Structure formats: C-alpha cells, structure tokens
C-alpha cells in the first residue's frame, strides 16, 4: 500500500522567481508556521538569500540545481519552483 503525503503550500515571489514553500500536513511545526503568516514568507526569503546565489544571470538550470540541493534529504519541508509542482522531471 502506498501512502500519499499531503502538503500545505505557501506560495511567494522573490527575486523574480515564483516559489512555493511546502510543509507536510503531518509536520509538527505546521501549526506554528500557520500562525506566523507573512513572517514565514519573510523567513523563507532570508533562507533564500543565505542558501541560494540568485543573480540576474542565474539560468533556469542553475536555479533548479540550487533548489534540488537544499531539498536533498528533506522529509517534511521543501522549497520548490512554483511551475515545477506536480512535475516529476
């Protein structure tokens, strides 16, 4: 039997890129994240500044690689490119 994991989605745009912060609905931190509201998005933007080197010359391929790298090993929280949701490529 296969279990499907459902995610709460928090979409936002930063540095001209549409992102979605996805949190597992079973994540113990989800209730606190829901209460944070816009502060959660601000926290995501700060993490992007710390973890991703996005410049005007960053290619789509480079961006996908950077996002994949920070999600590596993740189980409950992921940052995804909005147009990649549901895309298995």
C-alpha atoms as an extended CHARMM CRD file, in Angstrom:
* protein
*
        89  EXT
         1         1  UNK       CA              0.0000000000        0.0000000000        0.0000000000  PROA      1               0.0000000000
         2         2  UNK       CA              1.3160000000        3.4250000000       -0.9240000000  PROA      2               0.0000000000
         3         3  UNK       CA              0.8780000000        6.4190000000        1.3560000000  PROA      3               0.0000000000
         4         4  UNK       CA              0.3910000000        9.8230000000       -0.1720000000  PROA      4               0.0000000000
         5         5  UNK       CA              1.9040000000       12.7320000000        1.7200000000  PROA      5               0.0000000000
         6         6  UNK       CA             -0.1380000000       15.9130000000        1.5620000000  PROA      6               0.0000000000
         7         7  UNK       CA              1.4840000000       19.3140000000        1.8380000000  PROA      7               0.0000000000
         8         8  UNK       CA              0.3600000000       22.7610000000        2.8990000000  PROA      8               0.0000000000
         9         9  UNK       CA              1.5690000000       25.2390000000        0.2740000000  PROA      9               0.0000000000
        10        10  UNK       CA              2.8390000000       28.7540000000        0.9030000000  PROA      10              0.0000000000
        11        11  UNK       CA              3.4200000000       30.4920000000       -2.4610000000  PROA      11              0.0000000000
        12        12  UNK       CA              5.5090000000       33.6480000000       -2.7990000000  PROA      12              0.0000000000
        13        13  UNK       CA              7.6150000000       35.5250000000       -5.3390000000  PROA      13              0.0000000000
        14        14  UNK       CA             11.1580000000       36.6190000000       -4.5720000000  PROA      14              0.0000000000
        15        15  UNK       CA             13.9070000000       37.9350000000       -6.8260000000  PROA      15              0.0000000000
        16        16  UNK       CA             11.5740000000       37.4800000000       -9.7810000000  PROA      16              0.0000000000
        17        17  UNK       CA             11.0890000000       33.7520000000       -9.0870000000  PROA      17              0.0000000000
        18        18  UNK       CA              7.8100000000       32.1100000000       -8.0650000000  PROA      18              0.0000000000
        19        19  UNK       CA              8.4250000000       29.7150000000       -5.1860000000  PROA      19              0.0000000000
        20        20  UNK       CA              6.2410000000       27.5080000000       -3.0180000000  PROA      20              0.0000000000
        21        21  UNK       CA              7.3090000000       26.5400000000        0.4600000000  PROA      21              0.0000000000
        22        22  UNK       CA              5.7330000000       23.1310000000        1.0210000000  PROA      22              0.0000000000
        23        23  UNK       CA              5.2200000000       21.7510000000        4.5250000000  PROA      23              0.0000000000
        24        24  UNK       CA              3.9480000000       18.2410000000        5.2130000000  PROA      24              0.0000000000
        25        25  UNK       CA              0.4850000000       18.3380000000        6.7600000000  PROA      25              0.0000000000
        26        26  UNK       CA              1.8010000000       15.9440000000        9.4300000000  PROA      26              0.0000000000
        27        27  UNK       CA              4.7670000000       18.1720000000       10.3090000000  PROA      27              0.0000000000
        28        28  UNK       CA              4.7260000000       19.0300000000       13.9950000000  PROA      28              0.0000000000
        29        29  UNK       CA              5.7360000000       22.6130000000       13.1560000000  PROA      29              0.0000000000
        30        30  UNK       CA              2.8380000000       23.2790000000       10.7620000000  PROA      30              0.0000000000
        31        31  UNK       CA              0.5370000000       24.8350000000       13.4240000000  PROA      31              0.0000000000
        32        32  UNK       CA              3.2380000000       27.3520000000       14.3980000000  PROA      32              0.0000000000
        33        33  UNK       CA              4.0210000000       28.0610000000       10.7430000000  PROA      33              0.0000000000
        34        34  UNK       CA              0.3330000000       28.7420000000       10.0670000000  PROA      34              0.0000000000
        35        35  UNK       CA              0.3040000000       31.2640000000       12.9130000000  PROA      35              0.0000000000
        36        36  UNK       CA              3.3890000000       33.0360000000       11.5580000000  PROA      36              0.0000000000
        37        37  UNK       CA              1.5810000000       34.3000000000        8.4570000000  PROA      37              0.0000000000
        38        38  UNK       CA              3.7370000000       36.6790000000        6.4120000000  PROA      38              0.0000000000
        39        39  UNK       CA              6.6540000000       36.2190000000        8.8270000000  PROA      39              0.0000000000
        40        40  UNK       CA              7.0380000000       32.6660000000        7.4780000000  PROA      40              0.0000000000
        41        41  UNK       CA              7.4380000000       34.0440000000        3.9540000000  PROA      41              0.0000000000
        42        42  UNK       CA              9.9670000000       36.5910000000        5.2270000000  PROA      42              0.0000000000
        43        43  UNK       CA             11.8820000000       33.7310000000        6.8540000000  PROA      43              0.0000000000
        44        44  UNK       CA             11.8760000000       31.8510000000        3.5210000000  PROA      44              0.0000000000
        45        45  UNK       CA             13.2500000000       34.8940000000        1.7270000000  PROA      45              0.0000000000
        46        46  UNK       CA             16.0500000000       35.1720000000        4.2770000000  PROA      46              0.0000000000
        47        47  UNK       CA             16.8880000000       31.4940000000        3.7840000000  PROA      47              0.0000000000
        48        48  UNK       CA             16.9760000000       32.0310000000        0.0200000000  PROA      48              0.0000000000
        49        49  UNK       CA             19.4510000000       34.8790000000        0.5000000000  PROA      49              0.0000000000
        50        50  UNK       CA             21.6200000000       32.6380000000        2.6840000000  PROA      50              0.0000000000
        51        51  UNK       CA             21.4080000000       29.4320000000        0.6560000000  PROA      51              0.0000000000
        52        52  UNK       CA             20.8350000000       30.3450000000       -2.9870000000  PROA      52              0.0000000000
        53        53  UNK       CA             23.0380000000       32.6040000000       -5.0660000000  PROA      53              0.0000000000
        54        54  UNK       CA             20.3510000000       34.0340000000       -7.3660000000  PROA      54              0.0000000000
        55        55  UNK       CA             21.5560000000       36.7880000000       -9.6770000000  PROA      55              0.0000000000
        56        56  UNK       CA             20.2200000000       38.3390000000      -12.8650000000  PROA      56              0.0000000000
        57        57  UNK       CA             22.4060000000       35.9080000000      -14.8230000000  PROA      57              0.0000000000
        58        58  UNK       CA             21.2740000000       32.7460000000      -12.9910000000  PROA      58              0.0000000000
        59        59  UNK       CA             19.9580000000       30.2640000000      -15.5430000000  PROA      59              0.0000000000
        60        60  UNK       CA             16.8560000000       28.1390000000      -15.0730000000  PROA      60              0.0000000000
        61        61  UNK       CA             19.0420000000       25.0440000000      -14.9310000000  PROA      61              0.0000000000
        62        62  UNK       CA             21.2520000000       26.5550000000      -12.2140000000  PROA      62              0.0000000000
        63        63  UNK       CA             18.2010000000       27.5880000000      -10.1980000000  PROA      63              0.0000000000
        64        64  UNK       CA             16.7280000000       24.0800000000      -10.3970000000  PROA      64              0.0000000000
        65        65  UNK       CA             20.0490000000       22.6050000000       -9.2440000000  PROA      65              0.0000000000
        66        66  UNK       CA             20.3020000000       25.0050000000       -6.2910000000  PROA      66              0.0000000000
        67        67  UNK       CA             16.7470000000       24.2330000000       -5.1470000000  PROA      67              0.0000000000
        68        68  UNK       CA             17.3410000000       20.4830000000       -5.5240000000  PROA      68              0.0000000000
        69        69  UNK       CA             20.4950000000       20.7700000000       -3.4310000000  PROA      69              0.0000000000
        70        70  UNK       CA             18.8000000000       22.4960000000       -0.4850000000  PROA      70              0.0000000000
        71        71  UNK       CA             15.9170000000       19.9880000000       -0.5790000000  PROA      71              0.0000000000
        72        72  UNK       CA             18.2420000000       16.9870000000       -0.6170000000  PROA      72              0.0000000000
        73        73  UNK       CA             17.3820000000       14.6340000000        2.2370000000  PROA      73              0.0000000000
        74        74  UNK       CA             14.2660000000       16.5810000000        3.1920000000  PROA      74              0.0000000000
        75        75  UNK       CA             11.2080000000       14.7870000000        4.5120000000  PROA      75              0.0000000000
        76        76  UNK       CA              8.6990000000       17.3990000000        5.7230000000  PROA      76              0.0000000000
        77        77  UNK       CA              9.6670000000       20.8170000000        4.3500000000  PROA      77              0.0000000000
        78        78  UNK       CA             10.6490000000       21.7150000000        0.8130000000  PROA      78              0.0000000000
        79        79  UNK       CA             11.1880000000       24.8200000000       -1.2890000000  PROA      79              0.0000000000
        80        80  UNK       CA             10.0360000000       24.3100000000       -4.8740000000  PROA      80              0.0000000000
        81        81  UNK       CA              9.7250000000       26.3630000000       -8.0190000000  PROA      81              0.0000000000
        82        82  UNK       CA              6.0310000000       27.0920000000       -8.4630000000  PROA      82              0.0000000000
        83        83  UNK       CA              5.8970000000       25.8680000000      -12.0470000000  PROA      83              0.0000000000
        84        84  UNK       CA              7.5210000000       22.5570000000      -11.0260000000  PROA      84              0.0000000000
        85        85  UNK       CA              4.7820000000       21.4360000000       -8.6360000000  PROA      85              0.0000000000
        86        86  UNK       CA              3.4600000000       18.1300000000       -9.8800000000  PROA      86              0.0000000000
        87        87  UNK       CA              6.3140000000       17.8550000000      -12.4020000000  PROA      87              0.0000000000
        88        88  UNK       CA              8.4400000000       14.7520000000      -11.9360000000  PROA      88              0.0000000000
        89        89  UNK       CA             11.1920000000       15.8560000000      -14.3110000000  PROA      89              0.0000000000
